Amino acid sequence: MITVRYFGSLKETIGRSNEALSVVESLTVLAVWHCLNGDLPLAENMLTAVNMDYVARSSVVNDGDEVAFFPPVTGG
Amino acid sequence: MTIKICDAAFEPFAEIQTFQNALALNGKFGATSIFIGTMRDFNDGDNVQAMTLEHYDGMTQKQLAKIVAAANSKWQILDCLIVHRVGDILPNEPIVLVAVWSAHRGEAFEACRYLMEELKKNAPFWKLEKLATNEKRWVSKI
């Protein structure tokens, strides 16, 4: 099971903050996005993290990982 | 090195004083550099009445710890304190505090600037503004 989380304006856009994905094979971060969001494109400026570290969209996600999608950060 | 995420208003000068009092560094530090970020009542040409700061709990702390570790490898820091607010916030309330203690001013100035700039770039916080018109708007410029 992969945990998927969404934050900021992206969470509002897609209307969900978290969900789970059962997988039988390793997927890339981008493939996880499309499994859950169909053809909806992941905007160029969106950031991606696996297990709370920034990763590229081509990174491989494994069972038990937590994947996050979110817009550019605006803290401070 | 201390990282705190606060869901209620904090008083930055009291945080600094309390932290410094607890340091076992009397006579060792010659410089303390401090940055405090405070919420404005205007942004991007609009009046702002309130703001909600969302964050990715866990990743925030992890990324800030990495930034602190990187600063430690670049400069001779004796200690540092980062406090960041989350939740509902009003104008004039502090958002962020970065304080660095070192033997000399160069390290303190540079490390404090570095920590703040890296926090802005990498720590997963998002600001949702409530304008004076009651319209809500996600901040997109860092």
Backbone of each chain as ProteinMPNN parsed JSONL, in Angstrom:
{"seq_chain_A": "MITVRYFGSLKETIGRSNEALSVVESLTVLAVWHCLNGDLPLAENMLTAVNMDYVARSSVVNDGDEVAFFPPVTGG", "coords_chain_A": {"N_chain_A": [[0.847, -1.202, 0.0], [0.548, 2.186, -0.872], [0.796, 5.38, 0.496], [-0.724, 8.395, -0.342], [-0.413, 11.86, -0.542], [-1.722, 15.202, -0.644], [-1.179, 18.694, -0.885], [-1.733, 22.21, -0.02], [-2.717, 24.488, -2.614], [-3.081, 22.553, -4.536], [-4.334, 20.429, -3.275], [-6.847, 21.537, -2.904], [-7.598, 21.876, -5.558], [-7.824, 19.257, -6.582], [-9.489, 18.188, -4.743], [-9.004, 16.374, -2.699], [-7.156, 15.2, 0.169], [-5.654, 13.08, 1.063], [-4.962, 9.671, 0.209], [-5.004, 6.123, -0.485], [-3.065, 3.727, -2.27], [-3.126, 0.636, -3.744], [-0.581, -1.466, -4.772], [0.982, -3.631, -7.134], [3.285, -3.697, -8.363], [6.42, -1.914, -8.806], [6.198, 1.588, -9.135], [6.641, 4.72, -10.886], [6.864, 8.037, -9.458], [5.35, 9.788, -11.011], [3.706, 7.963, -12.317], [2.189, 7.059, -10.194], [0.721, 9.36, -9.668], [-0.854, 9.482, -12.05], [-2.251, 7.072, -11.873], [-4.063, 7.672, -9.9], [-5.219, 10.029, -10.647], [-5.96, 9.968, -13.245], [-6.057, 11.268, -16.513], [-5.447, 13.808, -15.841], [-3.163, 16.397, -16.011], [-0.045, 16.683, -14.254], [0.896, 19.627, -13.122], [3.659, 21.519, -14.361], [5.108, 22.984, -12.432], [4.609, 21.717, -10.034], [5.637, 20.071, -7.026], [7.33, 17.106, -5.858], [7.471, 14.477, -3.441], [8.954, 11.722, -1.719], [8.562, 9.754, 1.046], [8.985, 12.019, 2.56], [11.138, 13.361, 1.487], [12.392, 15.427, -1.103], [11.923, 14.417, -4.446], [12.571, 13.372, -7.869], [10.13, 13.199, -10.523], [10.434, 10.888, -11.846], [11.334, 9.086, -10.058], [11.351, 5.931, -8.368], [8.681, 4.374, -6.678], [7.994, 2.493, -3.81], [6.248, -0.265, -2.244], [4.633, 0.642, 0.727], [5.678, 3.166, 0.856], [5.382, 6.752, 1.324], [3.944, 9.118, -0.675], [4.027, 12.426, -1.883], [2.371, 15.25, -3.295], [2.633, 18.582, -4.227], [2.259, 22.236, -4.419], [4.71, 24.876, -5.239], [6.58, 25.891, -2.367], [5.765, 28.223, 0.287], [6.677, 29.313, 2.716], [7.913, 31.003, 5.715]], "CA_chain_A": [[0.0, 0.0, 0.0], [1.255, 3.468, -0.916], [0.002, 6.51, 0.98], [-0.532, 9.553, -1.221], [-0.899, 13.075, 0.117], [-1.759, 16.423, -1.454], [-1.157, 19.874, -0.012], [-1.87, 23.558, -0.571], [-3.743, 24.724, -3.638], [-3.32, 21.311, -5.283], [-5.326, 19.691, -2.485], [-8.157, 22.133, -3.23], [-7.899, 21.656, -6.977], [-8.295, 17.895, -6.851], [-10.556, 17.887, -3.787], [-8.642, 15.298, -1.759], [-5.894, 15.49, 0.866], [-4.843, 11.861, 1.111], [-5.607, 8.435, -0.232], [-4.085, 4.981, -0.514], [-3.007, 3.048, -3.565], [-2.569, -0.724, -3.676], [0.264, -1.689, -5.95], [1.577, -4.967, -7.247], [4.602, -3.507, -8.984], [6.981, -0.594, -8.524], [5.727, 2.641, -10.042], [7.299, 6.005, -10.687], [6.021, 9.04, -8.805], [4.39, 10.278, -12.0], [2.725, 6.901, -12.559], [1.276, 7.094, -9.041], [-0.198, 10.489, -9.938], [-1.828, 9.149, -13.1], [-3.127, 6.0, -11.362], [-5.097, 8.237, -9.027], [-5.807, 11.246, -11.209], [-6.269, 9.764, -14.67], [-5.322, 12.057, -17.514], [-5.173, 15.165, -15.342], [-1.708, 16.598, -15.999], [0.589, 17.224, -13.05], [1.496, 20.88, -13.616], [5.131, 21.561, -14.409], [5.726, 23.563, -11.228], [4.292, 20.96, -8.824], [6.79, 19.38, -6.428], [7.017, 15.737, -5.462], [8.308, 13.948, -2.356], [8.726, 10.347, -1.268], [9.009, 9.61, 2.431], [9.311, 13.346, 3.087], [12.297, 13.938, 0.804], [12.11, 15.815, -2.483], [12.422, 13.48, -5.455], [12.126, 13.623, -9.238], [8.904, 12.462, -10.883], [10.82, 9.581, -12.402], [11.776, 8.206, -8.961], [10.526, 4.737, -8.169], [7.973, 4.303, -5.405], [7.835, 1.101, -3.382], [5.171, -0.561, -1.304], [4.892, 1.197, 2.063], [6.154, 4.548, 0.782], [4.435, 7.87, 1.338], [4.208, 10.018, -1.804], [3.299, 13.689, -1.727], [2.327, 16.192, -4.415], [2.259, 19.898, -3.706], [2.767, 23.389, -5.167], [5.898, 25.512, -4.646], [6.37, 26.219, -0.956], [5.713, 29.676, 0.51], [6.813, 29.576, 4.147], [8.799, 32.065, 6.159]], "C_chain_A": [[0.885, 1.257, 0.0], [0.294, 4.534, -0.38], [0.309, 7.712, 0.098], [-1.161, 10.77, -0.568], [-0.796, 14.274, -0.821], [-1.845, 17.619, -0.51], [-1.431, 21.16, -0.8], [-2.967, 23.648, -1.618], [-4.041, 23.459, -4.428], [-4.383, 20.459, -4.591], [-6.734, 20.212, -2.814], [-8.567, 21.814, -4.658], [-8.465, 20.257, -7.204], [-9.322, 17.42, -5.826], [-10.262, 16.733, -2.845], [-7.331, 15.667, -1.066], [-5.032, 14.245, 1.015], [-5.662, 10.665, 0.671], [-4.546, 7.34, -0.273], [-4.167, 4.318, -1.874], [-2.384, 1.673, -3.35], [-1.773, -0.968, -4.938], [0.794, -3.116, -5.956], [2.957, -4.872, -7.884], [5.123, -2.122, -8.611], [6.513, 0.392, -9.589], [6.62, 3.854, -9.866], [6.321, 6.934, -9.972], [4.955, 9.531, -9.778], [3.316, 9.229, -12.302], [1.718, 6.823, -11.409], [0.24, 8.199, -9.242], [-1.281, 10.065, -10.936], [-2.745, 7.995, -12.697], [-4.315, 6.585, -10.612], [-5.83, 9.417, -9.648], [-6.044, 11.159, -12.716], [-5.402, 10.612, -15.577], [-4.98, 13.464, -17.033], [-3.659, 15.387, -15.294], [-1.228, 17.108, -14.636], [1.372, 18.446, -13.511], [3.008, 20.885, -13.405], [5.767, 22.015, -13.089], [5.408, 22.779, -9.946], [5.511, 20.172, -8.344], [6.355, 17.995, -5.952], [7.995, 15.27, -4.382], [7.952, 12.485, -2.114], [9.35, 10.22, 0.111], [9.621, 10.907, 2.972], [10.645, 13.897, 2.598], [11.897, 14.282, -0.622], [12.703, 14.785, -3.44], [11.945, 13.94, -6.832], [10.884, 12.783, -9.516], [9.205, 11.068, -11.418], [11.283, 8.61, -11.309], [10.803, 7.053, -8.777], [9.945, 4.74, -6.755], [7.765, 2.835, -5.057], [6.694, 0.965, -2.382], [5.548, -0.026, 0.078], [5.356, 2.646, 2.049], [5.011, 5.549, 0.94], [4.842, 8.85, 0.24], [3.41, 11.291, -1.591], [3.451, 14.546, -2.972], [1.902, 17.544, -3.858], [2.859, 21.036, -4.543], [4.044, 23.942, -4.537], [5.601, 26.027, -3.237], [6.48, 27.732, -0.736], [5.81, 30.019, 1.998], [7.693, 30.78, 4.431], [8.136, 33.424, 6.191]], "O_chain_A": [[1.838, 1.364, 0.772], [-0.876, 4.576, -0.761], [1.473, 8.008, -0.175], [-2.298, 10.721, -0.099], [0.091, 14.349, -1.671], [-2.501, 17.559, 0.53], [-1.373, 21.2, -2.029], [-3.998, 22.982, -1.526], [-5.15, 23.306, -4.941], [-5.226, 19.846, -5.246], [-7.677, 19.438, -2.979], [-9.73, 21.521, -4.934], [-9.451, 20.083, -7.919], [-9.953, 16.379, -6.01], [-11.183, 16.17, -2.252], [-6.494, 16.363, -1.642], [-3.807, 14.345, 1.086], [-6.89, 10.659, 0.755], [-3.353, 7.6, -0.117], [-5.203, 4.345, -2.538], [-1.268, 1.554, -2.844], [-2.245, -0.704, -6.044], [1.019, -3.718, -4.906], [3.7, -5.853, -7.933], [4.365, -1.264, -8.159], [6.444, 0.072, -10.775], [7.277, 4.009, -8.837], [5.124, 6.662, -9.89], [3.79, 9.673, -9.408], [2.153, 9.571, -12.516], [0.537, 6.553, -11.628], [-0.954, 8.002, -9.017], [-2.472, 10.265, -10.696], [-3.895, 7.942, -13.133], [-5.428, 6.063, -10.678], [-6.933, 9.763, -9.224], [-6.298, 12.169, -13.372], [-4.181, 10.667, -15.431], [-4.306, 14.22, -17.732], [-2.948, 14.648, -14.612], [-1.925, 17.866, -13.961], [2.383, 18.323, -14.202], [3.54, 20.346, -12.435], [6.813, 21.51, -12.681], [5.893, 23.143, -8.875], [6.306, 19.677, -9.143], [5.179, 17.75, -5.682], [9.177, 15.615, -4.399], [6.805, 12.069, -2.283], [10.521, 10.54, 0.31], [10.604, 10.906, 3.714], [11.217, 14.794, 3.218], [11.162, 13.538, -1.271], [13.837, 14.339, -3.266], [11.048, 14.774, -6.952], [10.621, 11.79, -8.838], [8.342, 10.191, -11.436], [11.588, 7.452, -11.593], [9.6, 7.186, -9.001], [10.625, 5.061, -5.78], [7.402, 2.032, -5.916], [6.248, 1.935, -1.769], [6.673, -0.228, 0.536], [5.423, 3.289, 3.097], [3.843, 5.231, 0.718], [5.966, 9.35, 0.237], [2.255, 11.245, -1.168], [4.501, 14.569, -3.614], [0.93, 17.638, -3.108], [3.83, 20.84, -5.274], [4.424, 23.535, -3.439], [4.513, 26.53, -2.96], [7.184, 28.43, -1.466], [5.109, 30.909, 2.482], [8.151, 31.476, 3.524], [8.775, 34.414, 6.548]]}, "seq_chain_B": "MTIKICDAAFEPFAEIQTFQNALALNGKFGATSIFIGTMRDFNDGDNVQAMTLEHYDGMTQKQLAKIVAAANSKWQILDCLIVHRVGDILPNEPIVLVAVWSAHRGEAFEACRYLMEELKKNAPFWKLEKLATNEKRWVSKI", "coords_chain_B": {"N_chain_B": [[20.666, 22.584, 18.755], [17.553, 23.603, 17.761], [14.301, 23.006, 16.574], [11.148, 24.279, 16.181], [7.691, 23.911, 15.713], [4.927, 25.879, 15.812], [1.541, 26.052, 16.777], [0.194, 28.145, 17.778], [0.202, 31.666, 18.614], [3.48, 33.02, 19.017], [6.086, 34.488, 21.034], [8.731, 36.043, 19.856], [11.029, 37.281, 21.012], [10.978, 36.457, 23.65], [11.28, 33.735, 23.247], [13.886, 33.653, 22.254], [15.323, 34.648, 24.439], [14.751, 32.736, 26.451], [15.802, 30.45, 25.265], [18.508, 31.173, 24.997], [19.214, 31.528, 27.662], [19.207, 28.933, 28.514], [21.329, 27.831, 27.239], [24.489, 26.262, 27.516], [26.692, 27.991, 27.238], [27.978, 30.212, 28.151], [30.159, 32.9, 27.825], [31.259, 31.815, 25.584], [29.999, 32.433, 23.186], [30.117, 35.078, 20.83], [28.528, 36.314, 19.131], [25.214, 36.827, 18.055], [22.841, 36.241, 15.724], [19.792, 37.271, 14.37], [16.718, 36.614, 12.794], [13.473, 37.707, 12.222], [10.375, 37.011, 10.954], [7.387, 38.621, 10.116], [3.836, 38.798, 9.921], [2.358, 40.72, 7.371], [-0.177, 43.285, 6.744], [-0.801, 43.578, 4.157], [-0.408, 42.504, 0.779], [0.903, 41.931, -2.392], [-0.427, 44.132, -3.48], [-2.908, 44.095, -2.282], [-5.142, 44.411, 0.548], [-4.793, 42.469, 3.474], [-6.489, 40.413, 5.71], [-6.187, 38.142, 7.3], [-4.5, 34.955, 7.668], [-3.856, 31.559, 6.754], [-1.585, 29.15, 7.649], [-0.472, 26.378, 6.2], [1.108, 23.166, 6.585], [3.357, 20.413, 5.898], [3.346, 18.14, 8.034], [6.02, 16.625, 9.66], [7.537, 16.239, 7.246], [8.254, 18.888, 7.163], [9.776, 19.209, 9.533], [11.794, 17.38, 8.969], [13.016, 18.449, 6.652], [13.87, 20.928, 7.63], [15.702, 20.082, 9.544], [17.662, 19.015, 7.887], [18.526, 21.31, 6.598], [19.616, 22.721, 8.744], [21.682, 20.958, 9.404], [23.235, 21.207, 7.119], [23.999, 23.883, 7.314], [25.525, 23.72, 9.605], [27.686, 22.306, 8.655], [28.869, 24.13, 7.047], [29.498, 26.435, 8.491], [30.944, 27.532, 11.618], [28.914, 27.015, 13.904], [27.537, 27.633, 17.071], [25.059, 27.216, 18.235], [21.588, 26.957, 17.239], [18.269, 28.248, 16.683], [15.123, 27.584, 15.426], [11.91, 28.715, 14.872], [8.689, 28.212, 13.728], [5.545, 29.318, 12.724], [2.321, 27.797, 12.407], [-1.047, 27.263, 11.162], [-3.906, 29.369, 11.923], [-3.397, 32.809, 11.478], [-2.733, 36.237, 12.296], [-2.339, 39.63, 11.058], [0.676, 41.284, 12.036], [1.479, 39.334, 13.756], [4.195, 37.165, 14.603], [5.729, 35.081, 12.141], [7.971, 33.538, 11.612], [11.029, 32.635, 13.225], [14.49, 32.825, 13.192], [17.437, 32.119, 14.743], [20.871, 32.434, 15.419], [23.762, 31.396, 17.102], [27.171, 32.163, 17.504], [30.8, 32.215, 17.608], [31.879, 34.411, 16.345], [30.844, 37.316, 14.387], [30.641, 36.952, 11.598], [30.065, 34.239, 10.919], [27.619, 33.981, 12.231], [25.926, 35.899, 10.979], [25.987, 34.985, 8.28], [25.146, 32.287, 8.443], [22.599, 32.587, 9.528], [21.249, 33.991, 7.516], [21.469, 32.084, 5.484], [20.025, 29.879, 6.578], [17.461, 30.974, 6.701], [16.911, 31.597, 4.002], [17.069, 29.053, 2.823], [15.056, 27.753, 4.213], [12.842, 29.144, 3.165], [12.943, 28.181, 0.574], [12.757, 25.373, 0.738], [11.285, 24.296, 2.921], [8.21, 22.725, 3.602], [5.736, 24.649, 3.629], [2.642, 26.402, 3.218], [0.908, 29.329, 2.3], [-2.28, 30.597, 2.851], [-4.101, 33.257, 2.074], [-6.489, 35.504, 3.535], [-8.214, 37.947, 2.145], [-9.033, 41.487, 2.578], [-11.424, 41.749, 1.35], [-12.655, 39.4, 1.883], [-12.134, 37.42, 0.095], [-10.355, 34.392, -0.607], [-6.953, 33.455, -1.082], [-4.302, 31.646, -2.391], [-0.913, 32.058, -1.63], [1.558, 32.571, -4.02], [4.037, 33.494, -4.651], [7.387, 33.289, -3.563]], "CA_chain_B": [[19.895, 23.004, 17.583], [16.155, 23.336, 18.078], [13.308, 23.365, 15.563], [9.816, 24.223, 16.789], [6.541, 24.293, 14.901], [3.947, 26.378, 16.794], [0.204, 26.289, 16.223], [-0.382, 29.324, 18.435], [1.113, 32.81, 18.531], [4.662, 32.936, 19.887], [6.752, 35.765, 21.268], [10.095, 35.682, 19.432], [12.095, 37.75, 21.906], [10.959, 35.568, 24.817], [11.861, 32.459, 22.788], [15.341, 33.836, 22.168], [15.855, 34.795, 25.803], [14.65, 31.441, 27.134], [16.754, 29.533, 24.643], [19.876, 31.588, 25.326], [19.439, 31.268, 29.089], [19.414, 27.494, 28.72], [22.566, 27.4, 26.582], [25.662, 26.163, 28.403], [27.705, 28.592, 26.367], [28.391, 31.513, 28.676], [31.549, 33.258, 27.518], [31.71, 31.158, 24.345], [29.473, 33.067, 21.97], [30.337, 36.52, 20.728], [27.605, 36.858, 18.133], [23.886, 36.23, 17.89], [22.153, 36.863, 14.596], [18.373, 36.947, 14.514], [15.757, 37.056, 11.79], [12.07, 37.482, 12.584], [9.425, 37.333, 9.882], [6.101, 38.995, 10.712], [2.777, 38.907, 8.921], [1.909, 42.061, 6.969], [-1.612, 43.379, 6.437], [-0.941, 43.819, 2.72], [0.419, 41.657, -0.071], [0.591, 41.95, -3.822], [-1.358, 45.218, -3.802], [-4.213, 43.92, -1.632], [-5.173, 44.352, 2.005], [-4.959, 41.087, 3.944], [-7.006, 40.45, 7.102], [-5.763, 36.947, 8.047], [-3.791, 33.992, 6.834], [-3.704, 30.225, 7.32], [-0.321, 28.525, 7.244], [-0.542, 24.915, 6.161], [2.419, 22.552, 6.388], [3.408, 18.955, 5.775], [3.945, 17.764, 9.324], [6.992, 15.539, 9.501], [8.479, 16.673, 6.203], [8.761, 20.197, 7.584], [10.853, 19.011, 10.507], [12.892, 16.664, 8.302], [13.734, 19.366, 5.765], [14.565, 21.931, 8.446], [16.873, 19.427, 10.159], [18.681, 18.912, 6.838], [19.059, 22.658, 6.374], [20.466, 23.017, 9.909], [22.894, 20.135, 9.278], [24.051, 21.807, 6.054], [24.588, 25.117, 7.872], [26.565, 23.297, 10.547], [28.882, 21.858, 7.936], [29.458, 25.281, 6.351], [29.971, 27.453, 9.427], [31.137, 27.143, 13.013], [27.761, 27.499, 14.675], [27.476, 27.046, 18.414], [23.694, 26.697, 18.37], [20.591, 27.731, 16.495], [16.863, 28.053, 17.034], [14.15, 27.935, 14.379], [10.513, 28.579, 15.29], [7.802, 28.585, 12.616], [4.125, 29.287, 13.043], [1.351, 27.202, 11.481], [-2.433, 27.508, 11.563], [-4.51, 30.673, 11.622], [-2.495, 33.868, 11.924], [-3.227, 37.588, 12.034], [-1.276, 40.613, 10.817], [1.525, 41.695, 13.156], [1.98, 38.172, 14.508], [5.392, 36.583, 14.005], [5.591, 33.846, 11.366], [9.181, 32.719, 11.701], [12.211, 33.127, 13.941], [15.744, 32.078, 13.018], [18.486, 32.736, 15.566], [22.129, 31.665, 15.359], [24.817, 31.805, 18.027], [28.51, 31.729, 17.081], [31.861, 32.963, 18.286], [32.126, 35.678, 15.647], [29.657, 37.782, 13.662], [30.568, 36.48, 10.211], [29.337, 32.962, 10.871], [26.23, 34.169, 12.681], [25.197, 36.586, 9.906], [25.87, 34.161, 7.069], [24.345, 31.099, 8.717], [21.206, 33.004, 9.736], [20.709, 34.272, 6.168], [21.367, 30.797, 4.779], [18.917, 29.099, 7.14], [16.192, 31.596, 6.311], [16.693, 31.443, 2.549], [16.804, 27.633, 2.536], [13.707, 27.487, 4.733], [11.882, 29.665, 2.189], [12.98, 27.367, -0.648], [12.576, 23.923, 0.905], [10.384, 23.814, 3.983], [6.881, 22.643, 2.995], [4.669, 25.48, 4.187], [1.855, 27.113, 2.201], [0.118, 30.415, 2.894], [-3.595, 30.904, 2.278], [-4.481, 34.574, 2.583], [-7.872, 35.98, 3.496], [-8.112, 39.373, 1.834], [-10.024, 42.352, 3.237], [-12.695, 41.522, 0.643], [-13.056, 38.035, 2.267], [-11.657, 36.45, -0.903], [-9.18, 33.624, -0.162], [-5.986, 33.37, -2.171], [-3.035, 30.993, -2.056], [0.281, 32.839, -1.991], [2.349, 31.773, -4.959], [5.405, 34.017, -4.759], [8.131, 33.084, -2.314]], "C_chain_B": [[18.446, 22.632, 17.834], [15.248, 23.845, 16.965], [11.939, 23.218, 16.21], [8.765, 24.662, 15.777], [5.421, 24.642, 15.884], [2.588, 26.58, 16.145], [-0.536, 27.402, 16.962], [0.652, 30.442, 18.365], [2.296, 32.608, 19.47], [5.317, 34.31, 19.975], [8.242, 35.546, 20.985], [11.182, 36.108, 20.413], [12.141, 36.918, 23.187], [11.562, 34.214, 24.452], [13.384, 32.547, 22.776], [15.953, 33.876, 23.573], [15.859, 33.465, 26.539], [15.689, 30.462, 26.594], [18.18, 29.887, 25.048], [20.198, 31.324, 26.797], [19.768, 29.807, 29.35], [20.702, 26.996, 28.068], [23.695, 27.323, 27.598], [26.858, 26.751, 27.664], [28.174, 29.95, 26.877], [29.868, 31.761, 28.409], [32.043, 32.694, 26.206], [31.181, 31.842, 23.092], [29.696, 34.573, 22.005], [29.335, 37.163, 19.786], [26.292, 36.09, 18.147], [23.211, 36.972, 16.746], [20.724, 36.354, 14.581], [17.597, 37.455, 13.308], [14.363, 36.73, 12.305], [11.212, 37.908, 11.399], [8.053, 37.537, 10.491], [5.042, 39.152, 9.621], [2.389, 40.362, 8.664], [0.386, 42.061, 6.784], [-1.823, 43.756, 4.975], [-0.028, 42.853, 1.982], [-0.046, 41.784, -1.506], [-0.481, 42.988, -4.17], [-2.72, 45.113, -3.135], [-4.069, 43.963, -0.117], [-5.51, 42.931, 2.435], [-5.413, 41.134, 5.395], [-6.552, 39.252, 7.929], [-5.08, 35.98, 7.085], [-3.816, 32.634, 7.546], [-2.424, 29.628, 6.759], [-0.472, 27.015, 7.359], [0.879, 24.369, 6.076], [2.282, 21.048, 6.314], [4.155, 18.462, 7.017], [4.846, 16.545, 9.139], [8.014, 15.911, 8.442], [9.067, 18.035, 6.56], [9.966, 20.019, 8.501], [12.065, 18.336, 9.851], [13.711, 17.605, 7.423], [14.488, 20.434, 6.558], [15.8, 21.331, 9.11], [18.001, 19.292, 9.134], [19.353, 20.269, 6.582], [20.01, 23.043, 7.513], [21.771, 22.224, 9.815], [23.82, 20.722, 8.213], [24.73, 23.082, 6.559], [25.726, 24.778, 8.827], [27.842, 22.866, 9.837], [29.588, 23.028, 7.243], [30.096, 26.281, 7.31], [30.125, 26.862, 10.821], [30.008, 27.753, 13.839], [27.788, 26.849, 16.051], [26.088, 26.492, 18.687], [22.764, 27.507, 17.485], [19.185, 27.327, 16.919], [16.008, 28.478, 15.848], [12.753, 27.694, 14.947], [9.658, 29.023, 14.105], [6.36, 28.356, 13.018], [3.352, 28.506, 11.986], [-0.057, 27.528, 11.992], [-2.9, 28.904, 11.198], [-3.698, 31.788, 12.264], [-3.027, 35.228, 11.476], [-2.064, 38.526, 11.763], [-0.605, 41.045, 12.127], [1.984, 40.52, 14.027], [3.214, 37.606, 13.811], [5.08, 35.277, 13.275], [6.786, 32.938, 11.616], [10.262, 33.439, 12.505], [13.377, 32.211, 13.598], [16.799, 32.814, 13.842], [19.708, 31.818, 15.578], [23.128, 32.268, 16.337], [26.143, 31.277, 17.518], [29.553, 32.582, 17.796], [32.022, 34.346, 17.678], [30.957, 36.035, 14.731], [29.517, 37.204, 12.261], [29.745, 35.214, 10.095], [27.856, 33.158, 11.22], [25.399, 34.827, 11.586], [24.936, 35.632, 8.743], [24.979, 32.946, 7.307], [22.867, 31.456, 8.893], [20.542, 33.274, 8.387], [20.491, 32.974, 5.4], [20.163, 29.984, 5.273], [17.57, 29.656, 6.682], [15.903, 31.392, 4.831], [16.379, 29.987, 2.204], [15.439, 27.21, 3.062], [12.661, 27.933, 3.709], [11.802, 28.761, 0.956], [12.498, 25.935, -0.43], [11.589, 23.462, 1.968], [8.941, 23.843, 3.474], [5.784, 23.325, 3.803], [3.937, 26.14, 3.019], [0.964, 28.127, 2.888], [-1.184, 30.615, 2.122], [-4.061, 32.218, 2.905], [-5.992, 34.772, 2.548], [-7.801, 37.498, 3.308], [-9.189, 40.157, 2.577], [-11.399, 42.174, 2.612], [-13.325, 40.175, 0.998], [-12.691, 36.976, 1.227], [-10.453, 35.709, -0.329], [-8.256, 33.397, -1.352], [-4.71, 32.672, -1.68], [-1.879, 31.875, -2.495], [1.11, 31.958, -2.923], [3.775, 32.272, -5.105], [6.133, 33.768, -3.45], [8.972, 34.316, -2.005]], "O_chain_B": [[18.14, 21.468, 18.092], [15.405, 24.965, 16.479], [11.606, 22.153, 16.729], [8.936, 25.66, 15.077], [5.014, 23.806, 16.69], [2.487, 27.203, 15.088], [-1.743, 27.577, 16.792], [1.828, 30.198, 18.092], [2.142, 32.093, 20.577], [5.129, 35.169, 19.113], [8.938, 34.929, 21.791], [12.151, 35.377, 20.622], [13.214, 36.698, 23.747], [12.274, 33.614, 25.257], [14.077, 31.635, 23.227], [16.96, 33.224, 23.849], [16.849, 33.105, 27.175], [16.356, 29.751, 27.345], [18.968, 29.009, 25.399], [21.319, 30.944, 27.134], [20.506, 29.478, 30.278], [21.124, 25.866, 28.315], [23.844, 28.208, 28.44], [27.889, 26.102, 27.491], [28.71, 30.749, 26.109], [30.718, 30.93, 28.73], [33.13, 33.05, 25.75], [31.839, 31.832, 22.052], [29.503, 35.242, 23.02], [29.286, 38.385, 19.649], [26.271, 34.863, 18.239], [23.035, 38.189, 16.801], [20.473, 35.162, 14.757], [17.796, 38.583, 12.858], [14.103, 35.619, 12.766], [11.321, 39.032, 10.91], [7.6, 36.721, 11.294], [5.349, 39.597, 8.515], [2.128, 41.129, 9.59], [-0.249, 41.012, 6.682], [-2.906, 44.204, 4.599], [1.003, 42.435, 2.509], [-1.242, 41.747, -1.793], [-1.327, 42.758, -5.034], [-3.598, 45.939, -3.385], [-3.028, 43.606, 0.435], [-6.378, 42.276, 1.86], [-4.799, 41.812, 6.219], [-6.534, 39.338, 9.156], [-5.086, 36.166, 5.869], [-3.799, 32.565, 8.775], [-2.211, 29.605, 5.546], [-0.583, 26.458, 8.451], [1.766, 25.041, 5.549], [1.233, 20.483, 6.625], [5.382, 18.378, 7.052], [4.449, 15.556, 8.524], [9.217, 15.902, 8.702], [10.238, 18.303, 6.291], [11.03, 20.596, 8.276], [13.211, 18.679, 10.141], [14.942, 17.569, 7.439], [15.608, 20.801, 6.204], [16.829, 21.997, 9.226], [19.173, 19.438, 9.482], [20.564, 20.36, 6.38], [21.074, 23.616, 7.277], [22.843, 22.754, 10.11], [25.039, 20.734, 8.381], [25.899, 23.328, 6.262], [26.753, 25.455, 8.858], [28.943, 23.041, 10.359], [30.764, 22.928, 6.895], [31.109, 26.901, 6.987], [29.525, 25.842, 11.158], [30.131, 28.846, 14.391], [28.036, 25.649, 16.173], [25.945, 25.431, 19.295], [23.106, 28.602, 17.037], [18.949, 26.234, 17.435], [16.148, 29.587, 15.331], [12.452, 26.607, 15.44], [9.884, 30.095, 13.544], [6.013, 27.32, 13.583], [3.693, 28.55, 10.804], [-0.227, 28.009, 13.113], [-2.366, 29.539, 10.289], [-3.353, 31.72, 13.444], [-3.673, 35.357, 10.436], [-0.937, 38.262, 12.182], [-1.246, 41.151, 13.172], [2.793, 40.704, 14.936], [3.278, 37.57, 12.582], [4.271, 34.473, 13.736], [6.638, 31.731, 11.806], [10.389, 34.663, 12.469], [13.275, 30.989, 13.698], [17.019, 34.009, 13.645], [19.595, 30.601, 15.726], [23.314, 33.484, 16.392], [26.255, 30.109, 17.145], [29.224, 33.541, 18.494], [32.268, 35.326, 18.382], [30.174, 35.167, 14.346], [28.402, 36.988, 11.786], [28.835, 35.127, 9.271], [26.969, 32.581, 10.59], [24.293, 34.374, 11.291], [23.803, 35.492, 8.282], [24.147, 32.612, 6.464], [21.989, 30.712, 8.456], [19.416, 32.841, 8.142], [19.462, 32.788, 4.75], [19.384, 29.468, 4.472], [16.662, 28.907, 6.323], [14.782, 31.053, 4.452], [15.509, 29.725, 1.373], [14.746, 26.407, 2.436], [11.715, 27.201, 3.419], [10.734, 28.594, 0.367], [11.892, 25.347, -1.325], [11.106, 22.331, 1.906], [8.49, 24.87, 2.967], [5.026, 22.693, 4.539], [4.527, 26.403, 1.971], [0.345, 27.843, 3.914], [-1.183, 30.779, 0.902], [-4.371, 32.285, 4.095], [-6.681, 34.277, 1.655], [-7.38, 38.229, 4.205], [-10.127, 39.583, 3.131], [-12.418, 42.416, 3.258], [-14.394, 39.835, 0.49], [-12.908, 35.784, 1.444], [-9.622, 36.307, 0.353], [-8.706, 33.179, -2.477], [-4.122, 33.069, -0.674], [-1.874, 32.384, -3.616], [1.334, 30.776, -2.661], [4.633, 31.558, -5.624], [5.591, 33.996, -2.368], [9.674, 34.346, -0.995]]}, "name": "protein", "num_of_chains": 2, "seq": "MITVRYFGSLKETIGRSNEALSVVESLTVLAVWHCLNGDLPLAENMLTAVNMDYVARSSVVNDGDEVAFFPPVTGGMTIKICDAAFEPFAEIQTFQNALALNGKFGATSIFIGTMRDFNDGDNVQAMTLEHYDGMTQKQLAKIVAAANSKWQILDCLIVHRVGDILPNEPIVLVAVWSAHRGEAFEACRYLMEELKKNAPFWKLEKLATNEKRWVSKI"}
